[in-house]
Amino acid sequence: MNLASFRKILVIQTAFIGDVVLATALLEKLHQYYPTARLDFLLRKGNEGLLHQHPFVGEVLVWDKQSSKYLNLIRLAFDIRRRDYDLVVNLQRFFSTGFLMAFSGAKSIACFDKNPLSWLATHAVRHEIDGHEMELHEVDRNLSLIAQWTDNQRVMPRIYPPNAAFSSFEFLEKYITISPASVWFTKQFPKEKWLKFMDGVGDDTTIFLLGGKGDLALCNWLKEATNHPKAIVKAGHLTFLESAALMKHAMMNYVNDSAPLHFASAVNAPVVAIFCSTIPSFGFGPLSTKSFVIETQEKLACRPCGLHGKSTCPKQHFGCSEILIERLLEKLD
């Protein structure tokens, strides 16, 4: 272990919501070893709410990819260079963030070897996902980027909902949450199966339906179609951190292999994670103390069909979603 004297550190993760949540483990570890260093974080526009009032983050830098993407990238590169970072840690494996780290002028740069500009980093670490049983969690892969300056022990990812968010939910009657949506069709438990599950939940338990604005139509459909008398749609009405706070105090949270799964890990909330086309050994499973993985018991030669899921089932049968609803309900006991 090489304990350097870092004054200013930048962590780069411009991928999706769940990726940013998992990257927060680096903030925990870096603050542990360099408590006086300034920690900044670069993410894509739209995800900045995840780090709102984070106690270890000095400034959140935002890359707007939707408008003038490459012009904003150039501006960001000069801004990063001007800030004179001692260490830049790049979790992304694409040319754009490789350009940012290389142009930063930092004396120490860490990235994964799959980044096309990894040869310009001072430390390039192997990144491999093969789905074997002993595959590392993504948190461990991320932490390997800074192991040479810290240690090899896992720390948990963590987000920090404000106290006001917790106080809004902690005294609610018993409830569960369901985050029914996913960007990818083959990662999403079918809505008809979510509906059957909701109908099986006891009437004395409130069901909160969570998600973003884009998930509102699905959640509204479930609310209208269910026979359950206490289904409440919160999709599109809560911030990321408010959703995490609601999950924290739930009896149980039901999620797909998607961002809400990592919200649960980051606040140590109880969770049932349903894996359809993807598999936990890719390294994106739950980390909460009380967590369960539910996947099909059928032996399917086509599963997994990909790392990120697909827009349709390549075999047209979606057999990986064949999961007994009773397996979900029994976790409420």
Order of alpha helices (4+ residues) and beta strands (2+ residues): beta-alpha-beta-beta-alpha-beta-alpha-beta-beta-alpha-alpha-beta-alpha-beta-alpha-beta-alpha-beta-alpha-beta-beta-alpha
